[in-house]
Amino acid sequence: MPFTAAVRSVFSQYVGFKGRARRSEFWWFFLFALLLNVLSRIIESALGIELLLSLVVQLAYLLPLLAVIVRRLHDTDNSGWWLLIGIVPFIGGIVLLVFAAIKGTSGPNRFGPDPKGHHELDAPLPENTPGLAT
C-alpha cells in the first residue's frame, strides 16, 4: 500500500476500531504522524510559540493512530485491548512494536477478512498436482 493510500485509508476510518490493518498501512501512517509532528515543531520554533501547534496536530491524529494500532493488533489475531500493554514502561512499547512488525494472519480471522485480500483457497497449486490437466 503506497504512502498516500495508507494515510487516506486511516483517515477514512478515523475512529474505526473494527477490522484489520496491513503492516504497510500502519507503518506509513506512523511515518506520516512522525513527519507531521516534526514539521509542527519546526513551525513552532520559527514562530516562537511553544507546544501550541504540535499539541493541536497530535490531538488531530491521536484517534486515527489508536484506531490503526488496534486494527494492526487485529491483523495479528490479537485483541485491541493489548494496546493497554503500552502503559507498562519499556516492555509495553517493545511488545507493541513486535505486534506491529510481525506478519498478520493469512486469510480471515475473528476480526475480519485478510486486508491483503488473500486466503488459503487462493494459493497457487503445485505444478505436479495429480488430476490437473496441463
PEQUI-V940142 format. One record per backbone hydrogen bond with DSSP energy under -1.0 kcal/mol. CO is the residue of the C=O (numbers start at 0). NH is the residue of the N-H. If there is no record, write none. Layout:
CO_NH ; CO_NH
//
This chain:
1_5 ; 2_6 ; 3_7 ; 4_8 ; 5_9 ; 6_10 ; 7_11 ; 10_13 ; 12_15 ; 14_16 ; 21_25 ; 22_26 ; 23_27 ; 24_28 ; 25_29 ; 26_30 ; 27_31 ; 28_32 ; 29_33 ; 30_34 ; 31_35 ; 32_36 ; 33_37 ; 34_38 ; 35_39 ; 36_40 ; 37_41 ; 38_42 ; 39_43 ; 40_44 ; 41_45 ; 42_46 ; 43_47 ; 43_48 ; 51_55 ; 52_56 ; 53_57 ; 54_58 ; 55_59 ; 56_60 ; 60_64 ; 61_65 ; 62_66 ; 63_67 ; 64_68 ; 65_69 ; 66_70 ; 67_71 ; 68_72 ; 69_73 ; 70_20 ; 70_74 ; 71_75 ; 72_77 ; 73_76 ; 74_104 ; 78_81 ; 79_82 ; 80_83 ; 81_84 ; 82_85 ; 83_86 ; 84_87 ; 87_91 ; 88_90 ; 89_93 ; 90_94 ; 91_95 ; 92_96 ; 93_97 ; 94_98 ; 95_99 ; 96_100 ; 97_101 ; 108_111 ; 111_108 ; 113_116 ; 118_121 ; 119_122 ; 125_128 ; 128_131
//
